[in-house]
Amino acid sequence: MKSLRVLVVEDSEDDLHLIRRELVKGGYDPVVRRVDSASALRKALEDDAWDVIVCDYAMPRFSARGALQILKEVGLDIPFIVVSGQIGEDTAVAMMRAGAHDYLMKDNLTRLVPAIDRELREAAIRRERRRAEEELRAANLAKDRFLAMLSHELRNPLAAITTAIDALAMRAPAEPGYRGALDVLRRGVDMQVRLVNDLLDLSRISVGKLAVKLEPLQLGPVVAAAVEEFRPLAERQGISLTMGPPARAWVDGDGHRLRQVIGNLLDNAIKFTPQGGRVEVTMDASGGRVRVSITDTGVGMSEAERGRVFDMFRQGSGAAGDRQGLGIGLALVKGLVELHGGRVWAESEGPGRGACFTIEMSTRQPPVETMPSGNDPVTDRLEGLQIVIIEDNIDLLRVLGEVLRLEGCEVHAFASAEDALASMGQQPPPDAILCDLSLPGIDGREFLRRARGMPGMADVPVLALTGYGEAADVRASRAAGFYAHLIKPVPIAELRATLVEAVRHARDGRAGPIGQRVS
């Protein structure tokens, strides 16, 4: 016989015996406990684990509704079967909606064992589903942690290399060979940075964690900037890259993300177009929609390939040279366009006949222009600024300090927060501080807390410098009071602009404890 632990919520011993008899007739060896009050039910649930609950609909001191409420409160998923001597159809339906799994009439308990058999199977399925969901959540959490650590470990050396290239470029002689070598280095690093960022963005989209910052912008300049960024790549591949007149269309969009979309589409078109081919970018706007099309004379696609081209990790065939890629660029394009409320599709007349990728978005009215205030110019240069850098990556600390010195800053560089705090206690407050978050000993957030308590430091802008770029990391920086969250590697132009803005903000008396810029 099959064992079964049954909790019977019932005030009648006779009915208890009837229930036990049906269970034995059905092939069970039941362990049965009877309770008839709320307190007794709570104690029984605390004392033992039960396979099923059989509950009388109405008792002098208790009811099935009350028992269901207790079951919900304690968070247990146990098959719950209601029995009654008199229960109408409307009441039975109401009990099922309240959470009961079945209901039976006491004068027809022959359905009891089949109902228990069915609900035990259903409960096992629910438990397996919950276990699988918990394992999936744990796997996703582990993946997120791995990707965050991977990005940090990759971005730290990339930041040092990028900044070293900037330093060399600022000192480089005019010889074309020297400049050409630096360009090769920069292109290689930029490719690695884009790959890291695309992988992380695609992961965030897949779990719904990537947000876009929508604001009014003209789409034409965004597209044109992406075209100019990829023109050198097209020229090196022997491909003609042209752009038609940009449409004067305003959209609600994230400029950085839309440039990423166009860039990935251009990179894909160049990758699958042989030497001597053409890539053409066109824009048109009508009927409240704007479309950007990127057409190439490349290898084209079959109908089956068109249906899978935006799938994650789907690699196309026929890439020029060794530029096969990882199959993430177009999947990321689709995710980013959909986050903007738009759509993207691919067209091709077949293999060898080129392809056309089009994105479409809703347009909006141009924003109302406002006149500049005229009282903003405090500084627009870095020359003469006192900058503190705190970074435990010695290579990055050295080259970042050199770049800022070449910009005209007086730089005080420290490999630990403790050294920085000790020195700052003996010096006038700096104009701005760049601080790594993952420091040994005192980390960046604790440094900021201690620095704010020093004389004259309340309004000095402190910029977080980090390899961690998840939304939670950005929120933590804001909450700690950092003026900006700069993700390594930071292009020198972006670093310069952010420092200028931060110092101007502080000198205008508007540098509150929590800054708003996130880069």
SELUM-409869 format. One line per field, with one value per residue (C-alpha): residue number from 1; residue in one letter; x, y, z. Coordinates in nm, 3 decimals, decimal comma. Example, Ala and Ser with C-alpha at 12.3 -4.5 7.8 and 13.67 -1.06 7.14 Angstrom:
BEGIN
doba [1	2]
vexvex [a	s]
xx [1,230	1,367]
yy [-0,450	-0,106]
zz [0,780	0,714]
% end
This chain:
BEGIN
doba [1	2	3	4	5	6	7	8	9	10	11	12	13	14	15	16	17	18	19	20	21	22	23	24	25	26	27	28	29	30	31	32	33	34	35	36	37	38	39	40	41	42	43	44	45	46	47	48	49	50	51	52	53	54	55	56	57	58	59	60	61	62	63	64	65	66	67	68	69	70	71	72	73	74	75	76	77	78	79	80	81	82	83	84	85	86	87	88	89	90	91	92	93	94	95	96	97	98	99	100	101	102	103	104	105	106	107	108	109	110	111	112	113	114	115	116	117	118	119	120	121	122	123	124	125	126	127	128	129	130	131	132	133	134	135	136	137	138	139	140	141	142	143	144	145	146	147	148	149	150	151	152	153	154	155	156	157	158	159	160	161	162	163	164	165	166	167	168	169	170	171	172	173	174	175	176	177	178	179	180	181	182	183	184	185	186	187	188	189	190	191	192	193	194	195	196	197	198	199	200	201	202	203	204	205	206	207	208	209	210	211	212	213	214	215	216	217	218	219	220	221	222	223	224	225	226	227	228	229	230	231	232	233	234	235	236	237	238	239	240	241	242	243	244	245	246	247	248	249	250	251	252	253	254	255	256	257	258	259	260	261	262	263	264	265	266	267	268	269	270	271	272	273	274	275	276	277	278	279	280	281	282	283	284	285	286	287	288	289	290	291	292	293	294	295	296	297	298	299	300	301	302	303	304	305	306	307	308	309	310	311	312	313	314	315	316	317	318	319	320	321	322	323	324	325	326	327	328	329	330	331	332	333	334	335	336	337	338	339	340	341	342	343	344	345	346	347	348	349	350	351	352	353	354	355	356	357	358	359	360	361	362	363	364	365	366	367	368	369	370	371	372	373	374	375	376	377	378	379	380	381	382	383	384	385	386	387	388	389	390	391	392	393	394	395	396	397	398	399	400	401	402	403	404	405	406	407	408	409	410	411	412	413	414	415	416	417	418	419	420	421	422	423	424	425	426	427	428	429	430	431	432	433	434	435	436	437	438	439	440	441	442	443	444	445	446	447	448	449	450	451	452	453	454	455	456	457	458	459	460	461	462	463	464	465	466	467	468	469	470	471	472	473	474	475	476	477	478	479	480	481	482	483	484	485	486	487	488	489	490	491	492	493	494	495	496	497	498	499	500	501	502	503	504	505	506	507	508	509	510	511	512	513	514	515	516	517	518	519]
vexvex [m	k	s	l	r	v	l	v	v	e	d	s	e	d	d	l	h	l	i	r	r	e	l	v	k	g	g	y	d	p	v	v	r	r	v	d	s	a	s	a	l	r	k	a	l	e	d	d	a	w	d	v	i	v	c	d	y	a	m	p	r	f	s	a	r	g	a	l	q	i	l	k	e	v	g	l	d	i	p	f	i	v	v	s	g	q	i	g	e	d	t	a	v	a	m	m	r	a	g	a	h	d	y	l	m	k	d	n	l	t	r	l	v	p	a	i	d	r	e	l	r	e	a	a	i	r	r	e	r	r	r	a	e	e	e	l	r	a	a	n	l	a	k	d	r	f	l	a	m	l	s	h	e	l	r	n	p	l	a	a	i	t	t	a	i	d	a	l	a	m	r	a	p	a	e	p	g	y	r	g	a	l	d	v	l	r	r	g	v	d	m	q	v	r	l	v	n	d	l	l	d	l	s	r	i	s	v	g	k	l	a	v	k	l	e	p	l	q	l	g	p	v	v	a	a	a	v	e	e	f	r	p	l	a	e	r	q	g	i	s	l	t	m	g	p	p	a	r	a	w	v	d	g	d	g	h	r	l	r	q	v	i	g	n	l	l	d	n	a	i	k	f	t	p	q	g	g	r	v	e	v	t	m	d	a	s	g	g	r	v	r	v	s	i	t	d	t	g	v	g	m	s	e	a	e	r	g	r	v	f	d	m	f	r	q	g	s	g	a	a	g	d	r	q	g	l	g	i	g	l	a	l	v	k	g	l	v	e	l	h	g	g	r	v	w	a	e	s	e	g	p	g	r	g	a	c	f	t	i	e	m	s	t	r	q	p	p	v	e	t	m	p	s	g	n	d	p	v	t	d	r	l	e	g	l	q	i	v	i	i	e	d	n	i	d	l	l	r	v	l	g	e	v	l	r	l	e	g	c	e	v	h	a	f	a	s	a	e	d	a	l	a	s	m	g	q	q	p	p	p	d	a	i	l	c	d	l	s	l	p	g	i	d	g	r	e	f	l	r	r	a	r	g	m	p	g	m	a	d	v	p	v	l	a	l	t	g	y	g	e	a	a	d	v	r	a	s	r	a	a	g	f	y	a	h	l	i	k	p	v	p	i	a	e	l	r	a	t	l	v	e	a	v	r	h	a	r	d	g	r	a	g	p	i	g	q	r	v	s]
xx [0,000	0,106	0,187	0,001	0,002	-0,342	-0,440	-0,820	-0,984	-1,309	-1,520	-1,684	-1,506	-1,759	-1,671	-1,303	-1,359	-1,541	-1,247	-0,996	-1,199	-1,206	-0,829	-0,765	-1,004	-0,808	-0,479	-0,334	-0,187	-0,282	-0,139	-0,429	-0,452	-0,774	-0,795	-1,100	-0,971	-0,734	-0,484	-0,483	-0,432	-0,135	0,025	-0,027	0,136	0,431	0,469	0,466	0,478	0,148	0,077	-0,283	-0,543	-0,907	-1,124	-1,491	-1,654	-1,823	-1,769	-1,896	-1,558	-1,384	-1,434	-1,257	-1,211	-1,026	-0,809	-0,719	-0,621	-0,387	-0,231	-0,160	-0,016	0,235	0,325	0,266	0,157	-0,041	-0,328	-0,646	-0,972	-1,302	-1,575	-1,925	-2,261	-2,431	-2,257	-2,401	-2,228	-2,167	-2,003	-1,788	-1,668	-1,590	-1,382	-1,185	-1,114	-1,000	-0,736	-0,900	-0,795	-1,119	-1,449	-1,653	-1,988	-1,971	-2,237	-2,018	-1,660	-1,579	-1,415	-1,181	-0,896	-0,895	-0,894	-0,602	-0,410	-0,456	-0,363	-0,053	0,064	-0,011	0,170	0,476	0,472	0,448	0,739	0,950	0,862	0,957	1,284	1,364	1,277	1,496	1,783	1,731	1,732	2,048	2,209	2,111	2,249	2,575	2,591	2,532	2,806	3,042	2,976	3,019	3,352	3,456	3,381	3,582	3,879	3,875	3,810	4,095	4,376	4,184	4,157	4,533	4,603	4,353	4,486	4,845	4,751	4,600	4,921	5,135	4,909	4,943	5,323	5,352	5,572	5,417	5,566	5,285	5,432	5,417	5,062	4,963	5,090	4,888	4,578	4,624	4,648	4,343	4,132	4,224	4,136	3,815	3,709	3,769	3,579	3,281	3,283	3,282	3,006	2,792	2,817	2,714	2,432	2,293	2,297	2,113	1,849	1,790	1,694	1,518	1,781	1,890	1,721	1,743	1,738	1,485	1,510	1,428	1,702	1,752	1,820	2,008	2,322	2,332	2,330	2,586	2,822	2,804	2,877	3,185	3,303	3,291	3,418	3,786	3,695	3,509	3,805	4,049	3,821	3,802	3,429	3,245	3,038	2,793	2,505	2,214	2,061	1,958	1,589	1,501	1,334	1,311	1,262	1,249	1,571	1,892	2,163	2,436	2,222	2,095	2,451	2,533	2,245	2,360	2,721	2,637	2,437	2,723	2,976	2,758	2,718	3,093	3,170	2,959	3,048	3,354	3,623	3,497	3,140	2,912	2,727	2,465	2,278	1,947	1,686	1,326	1,046	0,672	0,347	0,490	0,762	1,132	1,324	1,698	1,808	2,156	2,191	2,495	2,607	2,735	2,672	2,297	2,073	1,837	1,479	1,565	1,860	1,644	1,414	1,703	1,933	1,841	1,874	2,128	2,468	2,350	2,653	2,610	2,825	3,043	3,208	3,508	3,843	3,831	3,558	3,304	3,211	3,021	2,668	2,563	2,554	2,218	2,053	2,161	2,028	1,686	1,676	1,780	1,540	1,250	1,343	1,285	0,941	1,064	1,117	1,393	1,382	1,609	1,550	1,749	1,675	1,886	2,245	2,496	2,245	2,313	2,096	1,908	1,848	1,590	1,500	1,177	1,079	0,804	0,885	0,796	0,762	1,086	1,129	1,077	1,414	1,534	1,785	2,113	2,139	2,470	2,612	2,770	3,136	3,346	3,585	3,588	3,944	4,137	4,448	4,547	4,301	4,409	4,307	4,343	4,352	4,306	4,362	4,529	4,607	4,954	4,972	4,643	4,734	5,058	4,925	4,605	4,813	5,036	4,737	4,587	4,924	4,948	4,606	4,757	4,633	4,833	4,787	4,822	4,816	4,762	4,740	4,522	4,247	4,443	4,737	4,503	4,317	4,643	4,777	4,449	4,445	4,764	4,667	4,398	4,093	4,142	3,910	3,799	3,878	3,884	3,843	3,841	3,563	3,735	4,030	4,216	4,153	3,921	3,709	3,587	3,254	3,411	3,675	3,401	3,224	3,543	3,649	3,316	3,392	3,720	3,737	3,646	3,554	3,174	3,134	3,437	3,307	3,421	3,393	3,371	3,609	3,520	3,501	3,153	2,869	2,551	2,246	2,282	2,642	2,531	2,253	2,499	2,733	2,449	2,336	2,692	2,718	2,952	2,912	2,954	2,993	3,266	3,306	3,655	3,803	3,696	3,782	3,991	3,733	3,461	3,683	3,775	3,412	3,296	3,571	3,500	3,129	3,192	3,425	3,191	2,902	3,093	3,213	2,861	2,760	2,537	2,743	2,519	2,619	2,471	2,565	2,350	2,592	2,642	2,882]
yy [0,000	0,356	0,579	0,908	1,181	1,342	1,643	1,638	1,964	1,822	1,844	1,501	1,178	0,980	1,174	1,122	0,744	0,762	0,952	0,704	0,408	0,551	0,604	0,243	0,115	0,318	0,148	0,396	0,335	0,676	0,861	1,086	1,378	1,566	1,935	2,159	2,509	2,774	2,729	2,350	2,382	2,618	2,382	2,080	2,261	2,353	2,002	1,788	1,781	1,679	1,532	1,653	1,847	1,738	2,011	2,029	2,338	2,462	2,376	2,540	2,702	2,706	2,698	2,598	2,965	3,026	2,718	2,834	3,176	3,018	2,801	3,112	3,296	3,021	2,989	2,616	2,451	2,145	1,991	2,122	1,931	2,060	1,817	1,916	1,774	2,059	2,295	2,469	2,506	2,880	2,817	2,539	2,766	3,041	2,798	2,688	3,052	3,105	2,834	2,497	2,224	2,021	1,982	1,670	1,587	1,379	1,144	1,062	1,009	0,763	1,057	1,122	0,886	0,978	1,347	1,290	1,092	1,373	1,651	1,467	1,444	1,813	1,907	1,711	1,896	2,232	2,139	2,039	2,363	2,568	2,378	2,443	2,811	2,840	2,673	2,909	3,213	3,086	3,027	3,374	3,527	3,336	3,444	3,809	3,791	3,625	3,884	4,169	4,028	3,952	4,309	4,442	4,217	4,301	4,672	4,737	4,641	4,789	5,118	5,127	5,046	5,303	5,576	5,488	5,524	5,866	5,969	5,851	6,029	6,357	6,328	6,155	6,303	6,380	6,080	5,888	5,554	5,648	5,776	5,473	5,237	5,421	5,399	5,022	4,997	5,216	5,019	4,692	4,821	4,983	4,650	4,469	4,736	4,712	4,333	4,345	4,608	4,420	4,096	4,266	4,462	4,150	3,972	4,262	4,269	3,893	3,932	4,268	4,468	4,709	5,048	5,322	5,692	5,843	6,212	6,428	6,404	6,440	6,101	6,229	6,348	6,020	5,819	6,050	6,019	5,638	5,646	5,862	5,629	5,328	5,503	5,417	5,049	5,051	5,217	4,961	4,683	4,851	4,920	5,236	5,373	5,651	5,824	6,002	6,326	6,279	6,316	6,601	6,369	6,399	6,089	5,999	5,805	5,726	5,875	5,641	5,331	5,439	5,506	5,156	5,019	5,194	5,100	4,731	4,736	4,907	4,664	4,374	4,521	4,579	4,233	4,058	4,279	4,180	4,422	4,660	4,645	4,923	5,005	5,280	5,443	5,616	5,788	5,885	6,012	6,011	5,939	5,987	5,725	5,747	5,469	5,416	5,159	5,014	4,840	4,642	4,455	4,164	3,794	3,824	3,576	3,293	3,308	3,069	3,285	3,599	3,433	3,360	3,654	3,831	3,519	3,535	3,383	3,318	3,347	3,423	3,264	3,444	3,707	3,879	3,751	3,620	3,858	3,586	3,739	3,589	3,640	3,898	4,225	4,181	4,027	4,335	4,562	4,397	4,427	4,794	4,894	4,725	4,909	5,227	5,104	5,045	4,748	4,617	4,379	4,232	4,197	4,016	3,888	3,582	3,461	3,681	3,966	4,185	4,270	4,562	4,614	4,875	5,019	5,211	5,437	5,684	6,051	6,336	6,712	6,909	7,035	7,403	7,580	7,774	8,056	7,995	8,171	8,342	8,311	7,966	8,022	7,939	7,702	7,509	7,379	7,147	7,364	7,463	7,231	7,035	6,671	6,381	6,029	5,719	5,393	5,068	4,963	5,118	5,114	5,299	5,537	5,632	5,683	5,857	6,099	6,161	6,232	6,481	6,651	6,687	6,853	7,108	6,967	6,943	6,577	6,407	6,029	5,769	5,390	5,369	5,567	5,576	5,755	5,996	6,087	6,140	6,374	6,562	6,641	6,847	7,017	7,258	7,083	6,978	7,084	6,725	6,365	6,052	5,748	5,377	5,194	4,858	4,965	4,750	4,846	5,147	5,120	5,411	5,458	5,461	5,705	5,940	5,922	6,009	6,275	6,458	6,508	6,691	7,075	7,224	6,887	6,906	7,032	6,885	6,663	6,302	6,085	5,707	5,522	5,154	4,845	4,766	4,906	4,728	4,938	4,841	4,968	5,301	5,335	5,258	5,533	5,783	5,686	5,721	6,074	6,040	6,310	6,062	5,689	5,648	5,300	5,193	5,249	5,615	5,795	6,105	6,329	6,197	6,227	6,583	6,684	6,526	6,690	7,030	6,991	6,874	7,163	7,418	7,267	7,293	7,649	7,760	7,634	7,360	7,055	6,874	6,557	6,342	6,413	6,318	6,241	5,871	5,781]
zz [0,000	-0,067	0,229	0,257	0,520	0,537	0,747	0,791	0,896	1,032	1,349	1,308	1,406	1,200	0,885	0,964	0,967	0,631	0,477	0,621	0,490	0,135	0,144	0,250	-0,017	-0,272	-0,185	0,064	0,409	0,550	0,848	0,946	1,187	1,259	1,355	1,386	1,465	1,329	1,610	1,573	1,197	1,240	1,492	1,267	0,976	1,195	1,340	1,025	0,646	0,485	0,143	0,124	0,323	0,325	0,473	0,569	0,414	0,733	1,101	1,418	1,496	1,161	0,783	0,465	0,373	0,696	0,642	0,289	0,423	0,680	0,410	0,203	0,502	0,580	0,211	0,170	-0,155	-0,039	-0,236	-0,069	-0,120	0,017	0,131	0,234	0,313	0,129	-0,109	-0,411	-0,745	-0,695	-0,358	-0,502	-0,786	-0,534	-0,327	-0,634	-0,717	-0,358	-0,398	-0,335	-0,577	-0,576	-0,391	-0,311	-0,158	0,160	0,028	-0,275	-0,148	-0,427	-0,605	-0,311	-0,407	-0,781	-0,679	-0,441	-0,704	-0,957	-0,716	-0,594	-0,957	-1,012	-0,691	-0,802	-1,134	-0,953	-0,726	-1,025	-1,203	-0,897	-0,865	-1,230	-1,192	-0,883	-1,067	-1,360	-1,131	-0,965	-1,305	-1,422	-1,104	-1,147	-1,510	-1,417	-1,154	-1,401	-1,671	-1,426	-1,308	-1,666	-1,773	-1,480	-1,551	-1,924	-1,887	-1,645	-1,887	-2,181	-1,991	-1,935	-2,301	-2,430	-2,206	-2,301	-2,669	-2,591	-2,415	-2,707	-2,956	-2,766	-2,782	-3,120	-3,392	-3,726	-3,909	-4,084	-3,978	-3,611	-3,637	-3,842	-3,573	-3,310	-3,531	-3,556	-3,178	-3,127	-3,375	-3,208	-2,861	-2,984	-3,137	-2,808	-2,611	-2,848	-2,819	-2,437	-2,433	-2,687	-2,491	-2,169	-2,334	-2,498	-2,163	-1,999	-2,274	-2,245	-1,877	-1,914	-1,728	-2,002	-1,995	-2,256	-2,170	-2,409	-2,490	-2,793	-3,056	-3,428	-3,576	-3,884	-3,699	-3,503	-3,827	-3,991	-3,693	-3,709	-4,082	-4,028	-3,752	-3,987	-4,301	-4,228	-4,186	-4,518	-4,692	-4,554	-4,688	-5,030	-4,992	-5,094	-4,802	-4,888	-4,714	-4,876	-4,744	-4,380	-4,304	-4,066	-3,817	-3,440	-3,227	-2,860	-2,838	-2,660	-2,881	-2,760	-2,813	-3,155	-3,270	-3,144	-3,356	-3,674	-3,603	-3,567	-3,890	-4,073	-3,930	-4,047	-4,398	-4,435	-4,297	-4,563	-4,860	-5,067	-5,179	-5,445	-5,315	-5,194	-4,872	-4,890	-4,602	-4,671	-4,456	-4,518	-4,298	-4,368	-4,194	-3,847	-3,902	-3,990	-4,160	-4,185	-4,444	-4,488	-4,823	-4,937	-5,247	-5,039	-5,014	-4,956	-4,776	-4,852	-4,727	-4,443	-4,337	-4,332	-4,080	-3,841	-3,898	-3,571	-3,355	-3,074	-3,166	-3,522	-3,752	-4,119	-4,387	-4,637	-4,416	-4,573	-4,447	-4,091	-3,968	-3,892	-3,555	-3,263	-3,394	-3,134	-3,329	-3,504	-3,197	-3,003	-3,280	-3,257	-2,878	-2,875	-3,152	-2,972	-2,650	-2,854	-2,959	-3,315	-3,542	-3,766	-4,060	-4,326	-4,701	-4,969	-5,318	-5,243	-5,211	-5,392	-5,440	-5,137	-4,840	-4,690	-4,318	-4,216	-3,878	-3,831	-3,542	-3,458	-3,504	-3,269	-3,286	-3,239	-2,880	-2,804	-2,821	-2,517	-2,512	-2,323	-1,988	-2,072	-1,719	-1,755	-1,860	-1,558	-1,732	-2,056	-2,030	-1,801	-1,793	-1,440	-1,265	-0,957	-1,014	-0,769	-0,917	-0,699	-0,888	-0,780	-1,139	-1,153	-1,533	-1,564	-1,279	-1,452	-1,806	-1,693	-1,489	-1,790	-2,017	-1,770	-1,725	-2,103	-2,082	-1,844	-1,513	-1,192	-1,101	-0,763	-0,816	-0,544	-0,551	-0,237	-0,071	0,255	0,088	-0,085	0,236	0,423	0,153	0,105	0,476	0,422	0,094	-0,031	-0,180	-0,546	-0,828	-0,893	-0,797	-1,013	-0,790	-0,869	-0,685	-0,632	-0,422	-0,169	0,191	0,183	-0,133	-0,342	-0,167	0,179	0,050	-0,066	0,268	0,457	0,209	0,243	0,612	0,543	0,538	0,200	0,044	0,061	-0,297	-0,472	-0,755	-0,721	-1,034	-1,000	-1,232	-1,266	-1,480	-1,345	-1,553	-1,446	-1,360	-0,995	-0,997	-1,142	-0,883	-0,604	-0,728	-0,739	-0,392	-0,259	-0,399	-0,697	-0,959	-1,247	-1,305	-1,570	-1,715	-1,816	-2,063	-2,077	-2,405	-2,336	-2,504	-2,275	-1,967	-2,061	-2,117	-1,790	-1,584	-1,741	-1,670	-1,313	-1,228	-1,387	-1,195	-0,866	-0,926	-1,007	-0,663	-0,806	-0,714	-0,471	-0,293	-0,568	-0,929	-1,225	-1,507	-1,583	-1,860]
% end
